[in-house]
């Protein structure tokens, strides 16, 4: 029989993960990437399904996004609400992040609402021009 407590993540590990997600939110690229380069998954998700790329995108950190993508982060991973990193960047009107995500293979039509839908909802023609696949 296994102890149910042994199936819970180590509190120290949870604390580390919380710090790592905060590094993504704050755009602390060097610190975050040091953890990824040491073996932390670039696709680590939190309890809401947000990846490091999602958080860096939403908070406007294009350099962090690029560094994560260079290390294999998935630009199209949806969170638990069906939202994509590029839709978050479009919502926050972060053109440099959108460019970084597109350069890393992000799909502007993915998610609910998609980045394209988001730009249309807000009448953001500049963002639409960045996101349109035919551009």
Secondary structure by P-SEA (a helix, b strand, c coil): ccccccccccaaaaaaaaaaaaaaaacaaaaaaaaaaacccccccccccccaaaaaaaaccaaaaaaaaaacccccccccccccaaaaaaaaccaaaaaaaaaaccccccccccaaaaaaaaccaaaaaaccccc
